[in-house]
Amino acid sequence: MCHQFIELLIFSARCIEGEKYEYRLLGVVEHSGSMRMGHYVAYVRGGERSGGQANKKERGGGGGGGGGGVWYYASDASIREVSLDDVLKSDAYILFYEKIKQVSH
């Protein structure tokens, strides 16, 4: 299971004392199959929503707080909208995060 927000301070050898940043999940690659062959799919965060039912679903979409944005599932020729819960429950192979802000201690 992946997390929508993470802190990378413990993994950074070049961190300056007192600096702390927050990172937000931007995309997930999921692989099914074996090392020799298989299939990759992606979950990608889209743009921000301006309101309505889908935005309420996104904000309530479990486990990682709001975070805004619409999530999409892409597999070959099909793309569909998915919930944040679907993304966080995926069997992640590669995670993509973006630095969004500096957090004070």
MOPAC internal coordinates of N, CA, C and O (Angstrom, degrees):
PM7 1SCF
backbone

  N    0.0000 0     0.00 0     0.00 0    0    0    0
  C    1.4476 1     0.00 0     0.00 0    1    0    0
  C    1.5285 1   108.65 1     0.00 0    2    1    0
  O    1.2310 1   120.53 1   -45.12 1    3    2    1
  N    1.3202 1   116.59 1   134.88 1    3    2    1
  C    1.4559 1   120.07 1   178.54 1    5    3    2
  C    1.5253 1   109.39 1   -99.45 1    6    5    3
  O    1.2310 1   120.41 1    -9.89 1    7    6    5
  N    1.3180 1   116.83 1   170.11 1    7    6    5
  C    1.4548 1   122.74 1  -178.75 1    9    7    6
  C    1.5167 1   109.15 1  -119.80 1   10    9    7
  O    1.2310 1   120.77 1   -34.18 1   11   10    9
  N    1.3309 1   116.14 1   145.82 1   11   10    9
  C    1.4559 1   120.27 1  -178.67 1   13   11   10
  C    1.5249 1   112.24 1   -72.20 1   14   13   11
  O    1.2310 1   119.81 1   144.13 1   15   14   13
  N    1.3274 1   117.96 1   -35.87 1   15   14   13
  C    1.4611 1   121.81 1   179.15 1   17   15   14
  C    1.5242 1   108.64 1  -124.94 1   18   17   15
  O    1.2310 1   120.22 1   -40.66 1   19   18   17
  N    1.3386 1   117.18 1   139.34 1   19   18   17
  C    1.4621 1   120.72 1   178.83 1   21   19   18
  C    1.5238 1   110.61 1  -138.46 1   22   21   19
  O    1.2310 1   121.13 1   -17.48 1   23   22   21
  N    1.3300 1   115.45 1   162.52 1   23   22   21
  C    1.4580 1   123.43 1   173.95 1   25   23   22
  C    1.5243 1   106.93 1  -117.92 1   26   25   23
  O    1.2310 1   119.93 1   -54.20 1   27   26   25
  N    1.3169 1   117.74 1   125.80 1   27   26   25
  C    1.4654 1   122.08 1  -175.65 1   29   27   26
  C    1.5151 1   113.57 1  -103.39 1   30   29   27
  O    1.2310 1   119.98 1  -173.20 1   31   30   29
  N    1.3137 1   117.64 1     6.80 1   31   30   29
  C    1.4607 1   121.96 1  -176.01 1   33   31   30
  C    1.5306 1   112.24 1   -53.35 1   34   33   31
  O    1.2310 1   119.84 1   138.44 1   35   34   33
  N    1.3123 1   117.91 1   -41.56 1   35   34   33
  C    1.4697 1   120.55 1  -176.64 1   37   35   34
  C    1.5218 1   112.92 1   -69.30 1   38   37   35
  O    1.2310 1   119.84 1   164.09 1   39   38   37
  N    1.3527 1   117.90 1   -15.91 1   39   38   37
  C    1.4582 1   121.32 1  -178.45 1   41   39   38
  C    1.5255 1   113.11 1   -99.63 1   42   41   39
  O    1.2310 1   119.88 1   175.25 1   43   42   41
  N    1.3248 1   117.83 1    -4.75 1   43   42   41
  C    1.4530 1   121.24 1  -173.05 1   45   43   42
  C    1.5275 1   111.58 1  -102.76 1   46   45   43
  O    1.2310 1   120.56 1   -62.77 1   47   46   45
  N    1.3186 1   116.53 1   117.23 1   47   46   45
  C    1.4670 1   121.04 1   177.55 1   49   47   46
  C    1.5289 1   111.10 1   -79.36 1   50   49   47
  O    1.2310 1   119.97 1   159.55 1   51   50   49
  N    1.3461 1   117.66 1   -20.45 1   51   50   49
  C    1.4578 1   121.46 1  -176.78 1   53   51   50
  C    1.5216 1   112.90 1   -96.68 1   54   53   51
  O    1.2310 1   120.03 1  -167.37 1   55   54   53
  N    1.2977 1   117.55 1    12.63 1   55   54   53
  C    1.4621 1   121.88 1  -175.94 1   57   55   54
  C    1.5258 1   110.49 1   -68.80 1   58   57   55
  O    1.2310 1   120.50 1   -46.70 1   59   58   57
  N    1.3057 1   116.64 1   133.30 1   59   58   57
  C    1.4541 1   122.27 1   175.42 1   61   59   58
  C    1.5220 1   107.39 1   -84.93 1   62   61   59
  O    1.2310 1   120.59 1   -43.59 1   63   62   61
  N    1.3262 1   116.47 1   136.41 1   63   62   61
  C    1.4672 1   121.48 1  -179.07 1   65   63   62
  C    1.5268 1   109.77 1   -52.74 1   66   65   63
  O    1.2310 1   121.05 1   -49.44 1   67   66   65
  N    1.3109 1   115.60 1   130.56 1   67   66   65
  C    1.4583 1   120.47 1   177.99 1   69   67   66
  C    1.5155 1   114.31 1    94.00 1   70   69   67
  O    1.2310 1   119.20 1   164.80 1   71   70   69
  N    1.3419 1   119.13 1   -15.20 1   71   70   69
  C    1.4574 1   121.02 1   178.31 1   73   71   70
  C    1.5181 1   109.83 1   -85.70 1   74   73   71
  O    1.2310 1   121.12 1   -47.24 1   75   74   73
  N    1.3099 1   115.47 1   132.76 1   75   74   73
  C    1.4555 1   120.67 1   178.37 1   77   75   74
  C    1.5257 1   107.47 1  -147.64 1   78   77   75
  O    1.2310 1   120.22 1   -52.68 1   79   78   77
  N    1.3186 1   117.18 1   127.32 1   79   78   77
  C    1.4493 1   121.80 1  -177.91 1   81   79   78
  C    1.5183 1   110.88 1  -120.04 1   82   81   79
  O    1.2310 1   121.21 1   -26.01 1   83   82   81
  N    1.3199 1   115.29 1   153.99 1   83   82   81
  C    1.4558 1   121.23 1   175.09 1   85   83   82
  C    1.5233 1   108.07 1  -106.66 1   86   85   83
  O    1.2310 1   120.74 1   -41.87 1   87   86   85
  N    1.3228 1   116.19 1   138.13 1   87   86   85
  C    1.4555 1   122.91 1  -179.64 1   89   87   86
  C    1.5167 1   109.26 1  -119.35 1   90   89   87
  O    1.2310 1   120.64 1   -38.69 1   91   90   89
  N    1.3325 1   116.39 1   141.31 1   91   90   89
  C    1.4604 1   122.28 1  -178.36 1   93   91   90
  C    1.5251 1   109.69 1  -116.81 1   94   93   91
  O    1.2310 1   120.86 1   -41.53 1   95   94   93
  N    1.3100 1   115.96 1   138.47 1   95   94   93
  C    1.4538 1   121.64 1   179.48 1   97   95   94
  C    1.5257 1   110.28 1   -62.43 1   98   97   95
  O    1.2310 1   120.92 1   -49.88 1   99   98   97
  N    1.3312 1   115.85 1   130.12 1   99   98   97
  C    1.4570 1   122.62 1  -177.80 1  101   99   98
  C    1.5234 1   111.28 1  -113.00 1  102  101   99
  O    1.2310 1   120.19 1   146.87 1  103  102  101
  N    1.3310 1   117.24 1   -33.13 1  103  102  101
  C    1.4568 1   120.28 1  -179.35 1  105  103  102
  C    1.5143 1   111.80 1  -164.62 1  106  105  103
  O    1.2310 1   121.43 1   -22.52 1  107  106  105
  N    1.3288 1   114.87 1   157.48 1  107  106  105
  C    1.4518 1   122.29 1   179.55 1  109  107  106
  C    1.5246 1   108.17 1  -135.29 1  110  109  107
  O    1.2310 1   120.39 1   -45.49 1  111  110  109
  N    1.3155 1   116.86 1   134.51 1  111  110  109
  C    1.4601 1   121.91 1   171.02 1  113  111  110
  C    1.5177 1   106.86 1  -107.51 1  114  113  111
  O    1.2310 1   121.13 1   -46.62 1  115  114  113
  N    1.3183 1   115.44 1   133.38 1  115  114  113
  C    1.4608 1   122.08 1  -179.63 1  117  115  114
  C    1.5299 1   108.19 1  -121.52 1  118  117  115
  O    1.2310 1   120.37 1   -43.52 1  119  118  117
  N    1.3206 1   116.90 1   136.48 1  119  118  117
  C    1.4663 1   121.72 1  -179.84 1  121  119  118
  C    1.5116 1   109.74 1  -119.48 1  122  121  119
  O    1.2310 1   120.97 1   -42.65 1  123  122  121
  N    1.3202 1   115.75 1   137.35 1  123  122  121
  C    1.4593 1   120.25 1   172.22 1  125  123  122
  C    1.5217 1   107.53 1  -126.25 1  126  125  123
  O    1.2310 1   120.71 1   -34.08 1  127  126  125
  N    1.3031 1   116.26 1   145.92 1  127  126  125
  C    1.4539 1   120.51 1  -177.76 1  129  127  126
  C    1.5073 1   110.92 1   116.19 1  130  129  127
  O    1.2310 1   121.21 1    25.26 1  131  130  129
  N    1.3325 1   115.29 1  -154.74 1  131  130  129
  C    1.4607 1   120.74 1  -177.98 1  133  131  130
  C    1.5184 1   110.53 1  -110.53 1  134  133  131
  O    1.2310 1   121.15 1     1.04 1  135  134  133
  N    1.3341 1   115.41 1  -178.96 1  135  134  133
  C    1.4684 1   120.08 1   177.50 1  137  135  134
  C    1.5309 1   111.28 1   -67.89 1  138  137  135
  O    1.2310 1   119.93 1   151.69 1  139  138  137
  N    1.3035 1   117.73 1   -28.31 1  139  138  137
  C    1.4668 1   121.75 1  -178.62 1  141  139  138
  C    1.5209 1   113.12 1   -83.04 1  142  141  139
  O    1.2310 1   120.52 1   148.97 1  143  142  141
  N    1.3113 1   116.61 1   -31.03 1  143  142  141
  C    1.4628 1   119.75 1   179.50 1  145  143  142
  C    1.5150 1   109.27 1  -156.85 1  146  145  143
  O    1.2310 1   121.20 1   -20.12 1  147  146  145
  N    1.3005 1   115.31 1   159.88 1  147  146  145
  C    1.4536 1   119.30 1  -179.53 1  149  147  146
  C    1.5064 1   110.35 1   167.86 1  150  149  147
  O    1.2310 1   121.76 1    19.09 1  151  150  149
  N    1.2976 1   114.24 1  -160.91 1  151  150  149
  C    1.4634 1   120.74 1  -176.14 1  153  151  150
  C    1.5224 1   109.02 1  -139.26 1  154  153  151
  O    1.2310 1   120.55 1   -42.79 1  155  154  153
  N    1.3248 1   116.56 1   137.21 1  155  154  153
  C    1.4566 1   122.70 1   176.74 1  157  155  154
  C    1.5217 1   109.72 1  -108.14 1  158  157  155
  O    1.2310 1   120.64 1   -39.43 1  159  158  157
  N    1.3154 1   116.38 1   140.57 1  159  158  157
  C    1.4627 1   122.39 1   170.74 1  161  159  158
  C    1.5240 1   107.11 1  -130.37 1  162  161  159
  O    1.2310 1   120.78 1   -17.48 1  163  162  161
  N    1.3203 1   116.12 1   162.52 1  163  162  161
  C    1.4647 1   120.25 1  -178.72 1  165  163  162
  C    1.5148 1   110.97 1  -131.82 1  166  165  163
  O    1.2310 1   121.35 1   -34.85 1  167  166  165
  N    1.3204 1   115.02 1   145.15 1  167  166  165
  C    1.4598 1   123.25 1   169.32 1  169  167  166
  C    1.5211 1   105.34 1  -112.20 1  170  169  167
  O    1.2310 1   120.14 1   -53.27 1  171  170  169
  N    1.3355 1   117.34 1   126.73 1  171  170  169
  C    1.4597 1   121.41 1  -174.00 1  173  171  170
  C    1.5202 1   109.91 1  -130.99 1  174  173  171
  O    1.2310 1   121.09 1   -47.24 1  175  174  173
  N    1.3417 1   115.52 1   132.76 1  175  174  173
  C    1.4636 1   120.23 1   175.88 1  177  175  174
  C    1.5223 1   108.80 1   -75.07 1  178  177  175
  O    1.2310 1   121.00 1   -50.62 1  179  178  177
  N    1.3275 1   115.69 1   129.38 1  179  178  177
  C    1.4587 1   121.37 1   177.68 1  181  179  178
  C    1.5169 1   110.63 1   -96.03 1  182  181  179
  O    1.2310 1   120.95 1    18.08 1  183  182  181
  N    1.3096 1   115.78 1  -161.92 1  183  182  181
  C    1.4574 1   121.65 1  -179.48 1  185  183  182
  C    1.5089 1   112.96 1   -73.28 1  186  185  183
  O    1.2310 1   121.14 1    -6.39 1  187  186  185
  N    1.3133 1   115.43 1   173.61 1  187  186  185
  C    1.4582 1   122.04 1  -179.67 1  189  187  186
  C    1.5222 1   110.08 1   -73.65 1  190  189  187
  O    1.2310 1   121.11 1   -30.29 1  191  190  189
  N    1.3162 1   115.49 1   149.71 1  191  190  189
  C    1.4676 1   122.64 1   176.19 1  193  191  190
  C    1.5196 1   109.11 1   -96.64 1  194  193  191
  O    1.2310 1   120.52 1   -29.90 1  195  194  193
  N    1.3218 1   116.61 1   150.10 1  195  194  193
  C    1.4644 1   119.67 1  -179.23 1  197  195  194
  C    1.5185 1   113.01 1   -95.52 1  198  197  195
  O    1.2310 1   119.12 1   178.25 1  199  198  197
  N    1.3138 1   119.28 1    -1.75 1  199  198  197
  C    1.4636 1   121.03 1   178.53 1  201  199  198
  C    1.5054 1   111.08 1   143.05 1  202  201  199
  O    1.2310 1   120.87 1     7.77 1  203  202  201
  N    1.3186 1   115.93 1  -172.23 1  203  202  201
  C    1.4557 1   120.57 1   178.01 1  205  203  202
  C    1.5143 1   112.45 1    93.32 1  206  205  203
  O    1.2310 1   120.73 1     4.45 1  207  206  205
  N    1.3209 1   116.20 1  -175.55 1  207  206  205
  C    1.4624 1   122.78 1  -174.91 1  209  207  206
  C    1.5167 1   112.97 1   -61.93 1  210  209  207
  O    1.2310 1   120.07 1   137.88 1  211  210  209
  N    1.3172 1   117.46 1   -42.12 1  211  210  209
  C    1.4701 1   119.32 1  -176.82 1  213  211  210
  C    1.5177 1   111.20 1   -63.60 1  214  213  211
  O    1.2310 1   120.00 1   143.77 1  215  214  213
  N    1.3417 1   117.60 1   -36.23 1  215  214  213
  C    1.4519 1   120.26 1   178.27 1  217  215  214
  C    1.5219 1   110.57 1   -66.52 1  218  217  215
  O    1.2310 1   119.80 1   141.21 1  219  218  217
  N    1.3160 1   118.00 1   -38.79 1  219  218  217
  C    1.4586 1   120.89 1   177.02 1  221  219  218
  C    1.5197 1   110.15 1   -63.83 1  222  221  219
  O    1.2310 1   120.49 1   139.93 1  223  222  221
  N    1.3379 1   116.67 1   -40.07 1  223  222  221
  C    1.4523 1   121.06 1   178.28 1  225  223  222
  C    1.5222 1   110.11 1   -62.99 1  226  225  223
  O    1.2310 1   119.98 1   138.25 1  227  226  225
  N    1.3300 1   117.65 1   -41.75 1  227  226  225
  C    1.4653 1   122.16 1  -179.79 1  229  227  226
  C    1.5171 1   110.47 1   -63.54 1  230  229  227
  O    1.2310 1   120.11 1   134.68 1  231  230  229
  N    1.3189 1   117.39 1   -45.32 1  231  230  229
  C    1.4629 1   120.53 1  -177.61 1  233  231  230
  C    1.5152 1   111.73 1   -66.58 1  234  233  231
  O    1.2310 1   120.59 1   146.52 1  235  234  233
  N    1.3216 1   116.49 1   -33.48 1  235  234  233
  C    1.4446 1   119.63 1  -179.99 1  237  235  234
  C    1.5077 1   112.28 1   -87.34 1  238  237  235
  O    1.2310 1   120.04 1   177.98 1  239  238  237
  N    1.3041 1   117.52 1    -2.02 1  239  238  237
  C    1.4525 1   121.95 1  -171.19 1  241  239  238
  C    1.4844 1   113.90 1   -74.72 1  242  241  239
  O    1.2310 1   118.95 1  -108.36 1  243  242  241
  N    1.1913 1   119.60 1    71.64 1  243  242  241
  C    1.4209 1   139.20 1   170.70 1  245  243  242
  C    1.4960 1   123.41 1    21.80 1  246  245  243
  O    1.2310 1   122.25 1   -40.17 1  247  246  245
  N    1.2734 1   113.30 1   139.83 1  247  246  245
  C    1.4319 1   122.30 1   162.28 1  249  247  246
  C    1.4975 1   117.67 1    79.70 1  250  249  247
  O    1.2310 1   118.09 1   162.11 1  251  250  249
  N    1.3114 1   121.25 1   -17.89 1  251  250  249
  C    1.4403 1   117.18 1  -175.68 1  253  251  250
  C    1.4959 1   113.89 1  -133.61 1  254  253  251
  O    1.2310 1   119.68 1  -167.85 1  255  254  253
  N    1.3015 1   118.21 1    12.15 1  255  254  253
  C    1.4413 1   119.85 1  -177.08 1  257  255  254
  C    1.5118 1   110.10 1    79.70 1  258  257  255
  O    1.2310 1   120.40 1     3.08 1  259  258  257
  N    1.2998 1   116.85 1  -176.92 1  259  258  257
  C    1.4566 1   122.07 1  -176.54 1  261  259  258
  C    1.5005 1   112.88 1   -68.48 1  262  261  259
  O    1.2310 1   119.96 1    91.64 1  263  262  261
  N    1.3077 1   117.68 1   -88.36 1  263  262  261
  C    1.4407 1   120.27 1   176.32 1  265  263  262
  C    1.5046 1   114.31 1    90.56 1  266  265  263
  O    1.2310 1   119.88 1   163.71 1  267  266  265
  N    1.3325 1   117.84 1   -16.29 1  267  266  265
  C    1.4492 1   121.11 1   177.49 1  269  267  266
  C    1.5062 1   113.58 1    63.03 1  270  269  267
  O    1.2310 1   121.34 1    -9.24 1  271  270  269
  N    1.2986 1   115.03 1   170.76 1  271  270  269
  C    1.4532 1   120.21 1   178.07 1  273  271  270
  C    1.5118 1   113.00 1    88.55 1  274  273  271
  O    1.2310 1   121.62 1   -25.60 1  275  274  273
  N    1.3086 1   114.51 1   154.40 1  275  274  273
  C    1.4505 1   122.86 1   178.47 1  277  275  274
  C    1.5241 1   106.97 1  -101.76 1  278  277  275
  O    1.2310 1   120.13 1   -36.57 1  279  278  277
  N    1.3159 1   117.36 1   143.43 1  279  278  277
  C    1.4612 1   121.85 1   178.32 1  281  279  278
  C    1.5134 1   110.54 1  -105.78 1  282  281  279
  O    1.2310 1   120.89 1   -38.10 1  283  282  281
  N    1.3500 1   115.89 1   141.90 1  283  282  281
  C    1.4553 1   122.11 1   179.38 1  285  283  282
  C    1.5264 1   109.73 1  -125.24 1  286  285  283
  O    1.2310 1   121.43 1   -34.74 1  287  286  285
  N    1.3179 1   114.87 1   145.26 1  287  286  285
  C    1.4582 1   123.69 1   174.17 1  289  287  286
  C    1.5171 1   106.48 1  -107.06 1  290  289  287
  O    1.2310 1   119.87 1   -53.83 1  291  290  289
  N    1.3298 1   117.86 1   126.17 1  291  290  289
  C    1.4619 1   122.30 1  -178.45 1  293  291  290
  C    1.5235 1   109.97 1  -123.50 1  294  293  291
  O    1.2310 1   121.08 1   -54.28 1  295  294  293
  N    1.3244 1   115.53 1   125.72 1  295  294  293
  C    1.4572 1   121.98 1   178.98 1  297  295  294
  C    1.5238 1   108.20 1  -142.90 1  298  297  295
  O    1.2310 1   120.41 1   -70.53 1  299  298  297
  N    1.3099 1   116.82 1   109.47 1  299  298  297
  C    1.4674 1   122.41 1  -178.85 1  301  299  298
  C    1.5268 1   110.89 1    51.81 1  302  301  299
  O    1.2310 1   119.96 1    67.82 1  303  302  301
  N    1.3298 1   117.69 1  -112.18 1  303  302  301
  C    1.4640 1   120.58 1  -174.31 1  305  303  302
  C    1.5303 1   113.20 1   -94.47 1  306  305  303
  O    1.2310 1   119.45 1  -178.00 1  307  306  305
  N    1.3241 1   118.66 1     2.00 1  307  306  305
  C    1.4650 1   119.03 1  -178.88 1  309  307  306
  C    1.5207 1   111.56 1  -115.37 1  310  309  307
  O    1.2310 1   121.56 1   -40.04 1  311  310  309
  N    1.3192 1   114.61 1   139.96 1  311  310  309
  C    1.4599 1   122.55 1   175.83 1  313  311  310
  C    1.5176 1   106.22 1  -134.77 1  314  313  311
  O    1.2310 1   121.06 1   -47.35 1  315  314  313
  N    1.3390 1   115.58 1   132.65 1  315  314  313
  C    1.4642 1   119.23 1   178.61 1  317  315  314
  C    1.5198 1   109.67 1  -143.91 1  318  317  315
  O    1.2310 1   121.31 1   -24.45 1  319  318  317
  N    1.3062 1   115.10 1   155.55 1  319  318  317
  C    1.4544 1   120.85 1   177.88 1  321  319  318
  C    1.5244 1   109.22 1   -77.73 1  322  321  319
  O    1.2310 1   120.57 1   -39.97 1  323  322  321
  N    1.3456 1   116.52 1   140.03 1  323  322  321
  C    1.4606 1   122.05 1   178.85 1  325  323  322
  C    1.5190 1   109.54 1  -133.44 1  326  325  323
  O    1.2310 1   120.74 1   -12.76 1  327  326  325
  N    1.3090 1   116.18 1   167.24 1  327  326  325
  C    1.4636 1   121.01 1   178.84 1  329  327  326
  C    1.5286 1   110.60 1   -85.90 1  330  329  327
  O    1.2310 1   120.89 1   -18.15 1  331  330  329
  N    1.3045 1   115.90 1   161.85 1  331  330  329
  C    1.4597 1   121.42 1   174.73 1  333  331  330
  C    1.5278 1   109.95 1   -60.51 1  334  333  331
  O    1.2310 1   120.19 1   143.19 1  335  334  333
  N    1.3255 1   117.25 1   -36.81 1  335  334  333
  C    1.4698 1   120.62 1   177.09 1  337  335  334
  C    1.5234 1   111.31 1   -57.16 1  338  337  335
  O    1.2310 1   120.25 1   136.32 1  339  338  337
  N    1.3315 1   117.13 1   -43.68 1  339  338  337
  C    1.4641 1   120.89 1   178.47 1  341  339  338
  C    1.5269 1   110.91 1   -58.56 1  342  341  339
  O    1.2310 1   120.80 1   137.93 1  343  342  341
  N    1.3234 1   116.08 1   -42.07 1  343  342  341
  C    1.4684 1   121.40 1  -179.43 1  345  343  342
  C    1.5256 1   110.59 1   -65.41 1  346  345  343
  O    1.2310 1   120.56 1   131.96 1  347  346  345
  N    1.3286 1   116.53 1   -48.04 1  347  346  345
  C    1.4595 1   120.97 1  -176.36 1  349  347  346
  C    1.5233 1   112.72 1   -68.17 1  350  349  347
  O    1.2310 1   120.08 1   156.97 1  351  350  349
  N    1.3232 1   117.45 1   -23.03 1  351  350  349
  C    1.4645 1   121.50 1   178.98 1  353  351  350
  C    1.5293 1   112.81 1   -92.20 1  354  353  351
  O    1.2310 1   119.92 1   177.90 1  355  354  353
  N    1.3144 1   117.76 1    -2.10 1  355  354  353
  C    1.4663 1   120.66 1  -177.85 1  357  355  354
  C    1.5301 1   111.07 1   -67.19 1  358  357  355
  O    1.2310 1   121.13 1   -21.89 1  359  358  357
  N    1.3034 1   115.45 1   158.11 1  359  358  357
  C    1.4633 1   122.23 1   178.08 1  361  359  358
  C    1.5310 1   107.32 1   -89.45 1  362  361  359
  O    1.2310 1   120.74 1   -98.32 1  363  362  361
  N    1.3160 1   116.19 1    81.68 1  363  362  361
  C    1.4647 1   122.73 1  -169.85 1  365  363  362
  C    1.5296 1   112.75 1   -66.24 1  366  365  363
  O    1.2310 1   121.21 1   -44.36 1  367  366  365
  N    1.3311 1   115.29 1   135.64 1  367  366  365
  C    1.4569 1   123.53 1   174.82 1  369  367  366
  C    1.5306 1   109.14 1  -104.79 1  370  369  367
  O    1.2310 1   120.74 1   137.01 1  371  370  369
  N    1.3241 1   116.19 1   -42.99 1  371  370  369
  C    1.4693 1   122.98 1   176.23 1  373  371  370
  C    1.5293 1   107.71 1  -136.19 1  374  373  371
  O    1.2310 1   120.64 1   -43.31 1  375  374  373
  N    1.3337 1   116.38 1   136.69 1  375  374  373
  C    1.4580 1   121.97 1   177.15 1  377  375  374
  C    1.5174 1   109.65 1  -114.96 1  378  377  375
  O    1.2310 1   120.33 1   -39.32 1  379  378  377
  N    1.3174 1   116.98 1   140.68 1  379  378  377
  C    1.4607 1   122.55 1   176.17 1  381  379  378
  C    1.5207 1   108.12 1  -118.70 1  382  381  379
  O    1.2310 1   120.94 1   -55.94 1  383  382  381
  N    1.3388 1   115.81 1   124.06 1  383  382  381
  C    1.4533 1   121.97 1   178.62 1  385  383  382
  C    1.5286 1   109.50 1  -120.26 1  386  385  383
  O    1.2310 1   120.74 1   -27.18 1  387  386  385
  N    1.3316 1   116.20 1   152.82 1  387  386  385
  C    1.4594 1   121.47 1   174.37 1  389  387  386
  C    1.5118 1   109.35 1  -120.07 1  390  389  387
  O    1.2310 1   120.59 1   -38.60 1  391  390  389
  N    1.3447 1   116.49 1   141.40 1  391  390  389
  C    1.4630 1   120.65 1   176.61 1  393  391  390
  C    1.5202 1   107.10 1   -75.16 1  394  393  391
  O    1.2310 1   120.39 1   -55.61 1  395  394  393
  N    1.3356 1   116.86 1   124.39 1  395  394  393
  C    1.4532 1   118.55 1  -175.72 1  397  395  394
  C    1.5313 1   114.10 1  -110.93 1  398  397  395
  O    1.2310 1   119.62 1   150.96 1  399  398  397
  N    1.3408 1   118.34 1   -29.04 1  399  398  397
  C    1.4728 1   118.23 1   178.79 1  401  399  398
  C    1.5197 1   110.61 1  -166.93 1  402  401  399
  O    1.2310 1   121.95 1   -20.43 1  403  402  401
  N    1.3179 1   113.87 1   159.57 1  403  402  401
  C    1.4476 1   120.35 1   173.89 1  405  403  402
  C    1.5307 1   107.47 1   -90.09 1  406  405  403
  O    1.2310 1   120.93 1   -44.94 1  407  406  405
  N    1.3085 1   115.83 1   135.06 1  407  406  405
  C    1.4622 1   121.67 1  -177.76 1  409  407  406
  C    1.5131 1   108.42 1  -109.32 1  410  409  407
  O    1.2310 1   120.43 1   -44.60 1  411  410  409
  N    1.3268 1   116.79 1   135.40 1  411  410  409
  C    1.4656 1   119.64 1   177.92 1  413  411  410
  C    1.5189 1   109.59 1   -84.49 1  414  413  411
  O    1.2310 1   120.99 1   -31.12 1  415  414  413
  N    1.3237 1   115.70 1   148.88 1  415  414  413
  C    1.4797 1   121.05 1  -179.44 1  417  415  414
  C    1.4969 1   110.77 1   -74.17 1  418  417  415
  O    1.2310 1   120.10 1   180.00 1  419  418  417

